[in-house]
Structure formats: structure tokens, C-alpha cells
Amino acid sequence: MAMISLLEAFIASLFFLVFLCFFLHKKSHGGPILKSWPFLGMLPGMLVQLPRIFDWTVEVLEATNLTFSFKGPWFSGTDLLFTADPKNIHHILSTNFGNYPKGPEFKKIFDVWEMES
């Protein structure tokens, strides 16, 4: 029981220190903060921006030439690539559509030929 509360206190202190460092070192130039933290990835920066997540996403894409690689926490496997570049969109949706499979759930829901069988 004491070990669990010690672990909880350690985790709470760790998160407090991470967010404290994040707020103390916040850049004043007004641009989006894209710092990747060890273990936490870019999640702290995104969580702070939740009230204005859509505006922040646009700012990040504008600051990164319309393509941004989001690094999530190492234990979650949520590394994502965001793009708004028309050339990338055309490449994904037209030129090389077959190289970007959607997965079995997508096929199950949207495959018209499979539904009719």
C-alpha cells in the first residue's frame, strides 16, 4: 500500500515538473511550441492547446511548411503525420492511392462489393 502511494506521488511530481518546465520555458515569439519531451513526446504541448486545438493545428502546419510529424508518448504508438500540402494530398489521394491501405475496418464499413455478396 505504501509502495503504491509512493509511486503515485512520484508520477504526480514528475508530471508537475514537466508542465512547470514547459510553462517556464514557453517561447514568447508567439509561434507554436513543438518541443518533444522524453517519454511524453509532444503531448504536453498539445494538451495545453486543447481549448484552441484547431487554430493551433493551423499555426503548426503554417510554421512547418504544411507538413508536420507529431511524436506521441513512446508507450502509445501515436506518431502521426499531418499534411495540408496540396502536392502531398494529390500524391496520397490520386497518384499513389494504392500504396496507402486503409485497413480491415475501413474495408468492412465502406467496401460496396463486399456488402452486396
Phi and psi restraints in degrees (value plus and minus 20) as a CYANA .aco file:
   2 ALA   PHI     -87.3   -47.3
   2 ALA   PSI     -52.9   -12.9
   3 MET   PHI     -86.4   -46.4
   3 MET   PSI     -58.2   -18.2
   4 ILE   PHI     -86.4   -46.4
   4 ILE   PSI     -65.4   -25.4
   5 SER   PHI     -89.2   -49.2
   5 SER   PSI     -49.5    -9.5
   6 LEU   PHI     -87.7   -47.7
   6 LEU   PSI     -62.2   -22.2
   7 LEU   PHI     -84.7   -44.7
   7 LEU   PSI     -62.7   -22.7
   8 GLU   PHI     -82.2   -42.2
   8 GLU   PSI     -61.9   -21.9
   9 ALA   PHI     -84.4   -44.4
   9 ALA   PSI     -59.7   -19.7
  10 PHE   PHI     -84.3   -44.3
  10 PHE   PSI     -65.6   -25.6
  11 ILE   PHI     -84.7   -44.7
  11 ILE   PSI     -63.1   -23.1
  12 ALA   PHI     -82.4   -42.4
  12 ALA   PSI     -61.8   -21.8
  13 SER   PHI     -85.1   -45.1
  13 SER   PSI     -60.7   -20.7
  14 LEU   PHI     -81.7   -41.7
  14 LEU   PSI     -67.5   -27.5
  15 PHE   PHI     -83.9   -43.9
  15 PHE   PSI     -58.7   -18.7
  16 PHE   PHI     -81.6   -41.6
  16 PHE   PSI     -65.0   -25.0
  17 LEU   PHI     -86.1   -46.1
  17 LEU   PSI     -59.3   -19.3
  18 VAL   PHI     -83.4   -43.4
  18 VAL   PSI     -68.4   -28.4
  19 PHE   PHI     -88.6   -48.6
  19 PHE   PSI     -53.6   -13.6
  20 LEU   PHI     -84.2   -44.2
  20 LEU   PSI     -66.4   -26.4
  21 CYS   PHI     -81.6   -41.6
  21 CYS   PSI     -59.7   -19.7
  22 PHE   PHI     -80.4   -40.4
  22 PHE   PSI     -66.6   -26.6
  23 PHE   PHI     -92.2   -52.2
  23 PHE   PSI     -53.2   -13.2
  24 LEU   PHI     -92.9   -52.9
  24 LEU   PSI     -49.8    -9.8
  25 HIS   PHI    -122.8   -82.8
  25 HIS   PSI      -1.9    38.1
  26 LYS   PHI     -85.2   -45.2
  26 LYS   PSI     111.3   151.3
  27 LYS   PHI     -94.5   -54.5
  27 LYS   PSI     125.2   165.2
  28 SER   PHI    -117.7   -77.7
  28 SER   PSI     -19.1    20.9
  29 HIS   PHI     -96.7   -56.7
  29 HIS   PSI     -23.8    16.2
  30 GLY   PHI      69.6   109.6
  30 GLY   PSI     -27.9    12.1
  31 GLY   PHI     -98.9   -58.9
  31 GLY   PSI     145.1   185.1
  32 PRO   PHI     -88.8   -48.8
  32 PRO   PSI     124.8   164.8
  33 ILE   PHI    -111.7   -71.7
  33 ILE   PSI     104.9   144.9
  34 LEU   PHI    -140.3  -100.3
  34 LEU   PSI      11.2    51.2
  35 LYS   PHI     -92.3   -52.3
  35 LYS   PSI     115.0   155.0
  36 SER   PHI    -123.0   -83.0
  36 SER   PSI      96.2   136.2
  37 TRP   PHI    -107.3   -67.3
  37 TRP   PSI     128.0   168.0
  38 PRO   PHI     -82.0   -42.0
  38 PRO   PSI     118.4   158.4
  39 PHE   PHI      49.7    89.7
  39 PHE   PSI     -56.8   -16.8
  40 LEU   PHI    -115.8   -75.8
  40 LEU   PSI     -33.7     6.3
  41 GLY   PHI      43.2    83.2
  41 GLY   PSI    -160.3  -120.3
  42 MET   PHI    -117.0   -77.0
  42 MET   PSI     -10.0    30.0
  43 LEU   PHI     -79.7   -39.7
  43 LEU   PSI     -62.1   -22.1
  44 PRO   PHI     -79.1   -39.1
  44 PRO   PSI     -61.0   -21.0
  45 GLY   PHI     -85.3   -45.3
  45 GLY   PSI     -55.2   -15.2
  46 MET   PHI     -93.4   -53.4
  46 MET   PSI     -60.8   -20.8
  47 LEU   PHI     -81.9   -41.9
  47 LEU   PSI     -56.3   -16.3
  48 VAL   PHI     -85.1   -45.1
  48 VAL   PSI     -49.8    -9.8
  49 GLN   PHI    -114.0   -74.0
  49 GLN   PSI     -13.5    26.5
  50 LEU   PHI     -73.1   -33.1
  50 LEU   PSI     -60.5   -20.5
  51 PRO   PHI     -81.6   -41.6
  51 PRO   PSI     -43.1    -3.1
  52 ARG   PHI    -151.0  -111.0
  52 ARG   PSI      24.1    64.1
  53 ILE   PHI     -80.5   -40.5
  53 ILE   PSI     -57.8   -17.8
  54 PHE   PHI     -91.1   -51.1
  54 PHE   PSI     -63.3   -23.3
  55 ASP   PHI     -83.2   -43.2
  55 ASP   PSI     -62.2   -22.2
  56 TRP   PHI     -82.6   -42.6
  56 TRP   PSI     -60.4   -20.4
  57 THR   PHI     -82.0   -42.0
  57 THR   PSI     -61.5   -21.5
  58 VAL   PHI     -83.3   -43.3
  58 VAL   PSI     -63.5   -23.5
  59 GLU   PHI     -81.1   -41.1
  59 GLU   PSI     -62.5   -22.5
  60 VAL   PHI     -84.0   -44.0
  60 VAL   PSI     -65.5   -25.5
  61 LEU   PHI     -83.7   -43.7
  61 LEU   PSI     -59.7   -19.7
  62 GLU   PHI     -85.0   -45.0
  62 GLU   PSI     -58.7   -18.7
  63 ALA   PHI     -94.2   -54.2
  63 ALA   PSI     -39.8     0.2
  64 THR   PHI    -132.8   -92.8
  64 THR   PSI       6.6    46.6
  65 ASN   PHI      40.5    80.5
  65 ASN   PSI      19.3    59.3
  66 LEU   PHI      52.4    92.4
  66 LEU   PSI     -14.0    26.0
  67 THR   PHI    -158.4  -118.4
  67 THR   PSI     106.7   146.7
  68 PHE   PHI    -155.7  -115.7
  68 PHE   PSI     112.1   152.1
  69 SER   PHI    -120.5   -80.5
  69 SER   PSI      93.8   133.8
  70 PHE   PHI    -113.0   -73.0
  70 PHE   PSI     104.6   144.6
  71 LYS   PHI    -120.7   -80.7
  71 LYS   PSI      93.4   133.4
  72 GLY   PHI    -104.9   -64.9
  72 GLY   PSI    -198.5  -158.5
  73 PRO   PHI     -78.5   -38.5
  73 PRO   PSI     124.0   164.0
  74 TRP   PHI     -82.5   -42.5
  74 TRP   PSI     -47.8    -7.8
  75 PHE   PHI    -106.1   -66.1
  75 PHE   PSI     -28.0    12.0
  76 SER   PHI    -120.5   -80.5
  76 SER   PSI     -40.7    -0.7
  77 GLY   PHI      47.7    87.7
  77 GLY   PSI      12.5    52.5
  78 THR   PHI    -126.8   -86.8
  78 THR   PSI      31.8    71.8
  79 ASP   PHI    -102.7   -62.7
  79 ASP   PSI     102.7   142.7
  80 LEU   PHI    -145.2  -105.2
  80 LEU   PSI     134.2   174.2
  81 LEU   PHI    -139.1   -99.1
  81 LEU   PSI     100.4   140.4
  82 PHE   PHI    -125.8   -85.8
  82 PHE   PSI     115.9   155.9
  83 THR   PHI    -162.5  -122.5
  83 THR   PSI     124.0   164.0
  84 ALA   PHI    -150.1  -110.1
  84 ALA   PSI      -9.8    30.2
  85 ASP   PHI     -93.0   -53.0
  85 ASP   PSI     102.6   142.6
  86 PRO   PHI     -76.8   -36.8
  86 PRO   PSI     -54.7   -14.7
  87 LYS   PHI     -84.8   -44.8
  87 LYS   PSI     -61.8   -21.8
  88 ASN   PHI     -87.0   -47.0
  88 ASN   PSI     -61.6   -21.6
  89 ILE   PHI     -82.6   -42.6
  89 ILE   PSI     -64.2   -24.2
  90 HIS   PHI     -82.5   -42.5
  90 HIS   PSI     -61.1   -21.1
  91 HIS   PHI     -81.5   -41.5
  91 HIS   PSI     -64.1   -24.1
  92 ILE   PHI     -92.4   -52.4
  92 ILE   PSI     -64.4   -24.4
  93 LEU   PHI    -110.0   -70.0
  93 LEU   PSI     -39.5     0.5
  94 SER   PHI    -143.3  -103.3
  94 SER   PSI     -83.9   -43.9
  95 THR   PHI     -80.8   -40.8
  95 THR   PSI     -70.2   -30.2
  96 ASN   PHI    -145.1  -105.1
  96 ASN   PSI      25.4    65.4
  97 PHE   PHI     -78.0   -38.0
  97 PHE   PSI     -58.1   -18.1
  98 GLY   PHI     -86.0   -46.0
  98 GLY   PSI     -39.5     0.5
  99 ASN   PHI    -102.9   -62.9
  99 ASN   PSI     -21.5    18.5
 100 TYR   PHI    -141.7  -101.7
 100 TYR   PSI      58.4    98.4
 101 PRO   PHI     -87.6   -47.6
 101 PRO   PSI     130.1   170.1
 102 LYS   PHI    -116.4   -76.4
 102 LYS   PSI     -37.8     2.2
 103 GLY   PHI      81.0   121.0
 103 GLY   PSI     147.4   187.4
 104 PRO   PHI     -88.3   -48.3
 104 PRO   PSI     -53.4   -13.4
 105 GLU   PHI     -85.2   -45.2
 105 GLU   PSI     -62.0   -22.0
 106 PHE   PHI     -82.3   -42.3
 106 PHE   PSI     -65.8   -25.8
 107 LYS   PHI     -82.1   -42.1
 107 LYS   PSI     -61.2   -21.2
 108 LYS   PHI     -81.8   -41.8
 108 LYS   PSI     -57.1   -17.1
 109 ILE   PHI    -103.4   -63.4
 109 ILE   PSI     -61.6   -21.6
 110 PHE   PHI    -129.8   -89.8
 110 PHE   PSI     -24.6    15.4
 111 ASP   PHI     -98.1   -58.1
 111 ASP   PSI      89.8   129.8
 112 VAL   PHI     -87.6   -47.6
 112 VAL   PSI     -61.4   -21.4
 113 TRP   PHI     -86.4   -46.4
 113 TRP   PSI     -54.6   -14.6
 114 GLU   PHI     -91.1   -51.1
 114 GLU   PSI     -52.0   -12.0
 115 MET   PHI     -89.0   -49.0
 115 MET   PSI     -56.8   -16.8
 116 GLU   PHI     -94.0   -54.0
 116 GLU   PSI     -44.4    -4.4
